[in-house]
Amino acid sequence: MNRPLCLLFDCDGTLVDSEPLLADEMASALNAVGLPFQASDYIGEFRGARFRRIVATLEGRHGSVDPQILEPLEAAMRANLNRRLVTELTPISGASEALAQLHAYPMGVVSNGPVSKIRTSLKTTGLASLFGDHLFSAYEANCWKPDPCLYRHAAIEMGYSPEQCLAIEDSVVGVRAALNAGMSVVHLNRFPDVEETPEGAIMITSMFQLPTVVARLAMESPASRRAATR
């Protein structure tokens, strides 16, 4: 018998190509308060990390920023980003096609970003109807990747155990969060020359490959799936 799976997708870099826009807005905001940061730093070092964690890391290197300006700084950055998402955002290549084939599975989105950003991203790219209200934000759960509690929270809300869920992530931060939550994980590794897939995750390099992987996993027992990733 096919084993039921709940599919939990990261958003940025997995479903939607928002990371270049996010990195650009982060660079503008951080440089404005004296924290040196280039858009390429996000892709190279901080991909998937929480904004405040990035700020803390940069403060450790370059000196502290007045904490009273951080909240309005982040709010302004996100407002600028949301405006750009509405007009510039596109789906990750293969994401729409993969989701169309996987629509029969229960699906949710699990993101370190605010729920408003998730909604904007999915609406702009035409993916919102596939997920409904199954949107799980770190800001609402008060738990950020790489802590596994965000994925555990999403599994509970979806009505599944972590072992019944398959997480699809593009960042190593997210992959490790889902693995530590006890889930099977597919790593969408779009940079295989520079990024190593963590042990225990299944690597794909394109979302076009995902339906085949899901179909194979659905036919396997939990024990055989774990053995296949060792």
N, C-alpha and C positions, 0 to 999 in steps of 0.2 A: 504493500500500500504506500502511496505517496505520503510522506511526512509533511504536515502543514508547516509553513514558514511565514513568519512576519518579517517584512523587509523594512529596514530602517536606514534611511539615506541621510548622509551629510548633505548640506546645501551648497555652500561656496566651494567651487572647484570640483564638485561631484555632479551636481545637477545643473548649476548655472556658472557661467564664466565671469564671476564677479570679482575674483581676486585681483586682477590688474587695476580695476577701478578702486577697490578698497585700499590697495597698496599706494596708489597715487594720492588718495585723500589723506591717508595716514602720514605720508611724507610731508604734505603741506601743513597739516596740523602740528606735527611734532617739530618740524623745523621752525615754525612760528614761535615756539616756546623754548627754543635753544637746544633741542635734542636732535643731534645729527641723525638723519634717517633718509635712505633712498628707497624708492619703490622696490628695487631689486633686493633690498634687505629682507623685505617681507617674504618674498618667494624663496630666498636662499636660506633664511634662518628662522623666521617666525611664522611660517605658514600654519594656519589653524589655531594659533595662540590667541588668547584673550587680549584685548587692547590694553587693559591695565597691567597685565603681565609684561607686555612689551615695554610700556612706560617704565615699569619698575626696573627692568633689565637695563634700559638706556640710562636711567637715573644712576644706577650703580656704576656706569662707565663714565658719565659726563656730568654728574651733579644733579641735585634735586630741583624739582619744579615746585612752585607754590601749590600746595594741594587744593587751594580754593579755586584755582583756575582749571583743574583737571576735569571736573564735571561739566562745566560749560564748554570746554574744549572738545570733549567727546560728543556732547550733544550737537555742537555745530558741525563736527566732522560727519556725524551720522546723518544729519539733515542734508548736507551737501551730497553725501553718497546716495541717499534715497532719491534725490532729484535726478542724479545721473543714472541710477538703476532703471528708472521709468523709461528713459529714452535710449540708453546705450547697451543695456544688458541683453545677452543672448544665452541660449542653453549650451551646455557642454556638448560637443559633438557626440552624437549617438544616444544622448540621454532621452530625448523624446521618443526615439524608435524603441529603445529598451523598455521604457515605461509602458508603451503601448502594448508590448508583448507580455508584460508582467502585471497587467491591470487586475487580474483575478486574485492576486495576493493582497492581503492586508498590508498597507504601506504607511509609513510615517516619516517625518523629517526631524532630524536631531541635530541641532546647531548651537554653536557657541554665540551666535548673534541674537539680537533682540527679535521677538516674534514679528514686530512690524516690518523689519527688514526681510524676514523669511517670506511673509505674505507678499510684500512688494516684488521680491525676486520671482516667486512662483507665478504671480499674476502677470507680470511683464512677459515672461517666457511661455505662457500658456499651459503651465503645469499645475496650477492651483486646484483644479477640479479633481485631480487624481489623488489628492491627499486630504481634502476637506479641512477639518479642524485638527487633524492628527499632526500638529506642529509642536515640537518640544524644544523650547528655548532654555539655554543655560540661565538667562536672566529671570525666568519664571521659576525654574527649579532651584535657583541659587546654587548651582553646581556646574563647573566648567570642565570640559575635556582639558587635560588627560585624566581627570578623576573619572572613574567608571560609573559614578552614581548617576550621571545624566542619562546614560544608556539604560541603566537599571530602572530609573524612573520612567523612561519612555516605554520599556517593555511592560511594566506594571499597568501603565495607563492604556496600553494597547490590548491588555488581557492575556499576555503571553509571559512565559518564563524566559529568562535570558537565553537558555539553551535552545529555545524554539525560534530565536531571532537570528537573522542574518543582517549584519551591518555592512553598508557599502560606504567606504571612506576614501578620500584622496590624500589626506595628510597622515604622516606617521603619528602625530599627536592623537588624532581621532582613531586610528587603527589600534593603538595601544589602549585607549580608553575602552573600546568595544571588546577587545580581547580580555582585558582585565575584568570586564563585566560578565564574562563567561559566554560570550557570543561567538558564533562563527563570523568570520570577517573576510570581505573581499576588498583588497586594496587596489583602487584605481590609480596605478602608478604611471602618471603621464610623463615622468622624468626618470626613467629607469637607469639612465647613464649616471645620474648623480644621486639618486635616492634608493635606498635599500628597503625592500619590503620586510617588515618584522616577521620573525619566525612565528609560525602558526596561522598566518594570514595567506589568502590565495591572491596572487597578483594577476591583474589584467592591465592592459595598456590602453584599452578603449572601451567605452560603454557599450559599443556594439557587441562585445563579447559576453556581457553580463547575462542575458537570457539563457545562453547555453550553460553557463556555470550554475545558475539557479536551478535549471532543470535537472542537472546532474546531482546537485546536492539534495534536491527534494526526493530523489530515489534512494538515497543512502541512509543508513542508520546513523544515529549520533556517534556511536563508537567508530564506525568506519570513516565518518567525516573527519573526526579528530585525528585518526591514524593517517589519513591522506595528507594532512597538513604538517605532519612531523617531518 
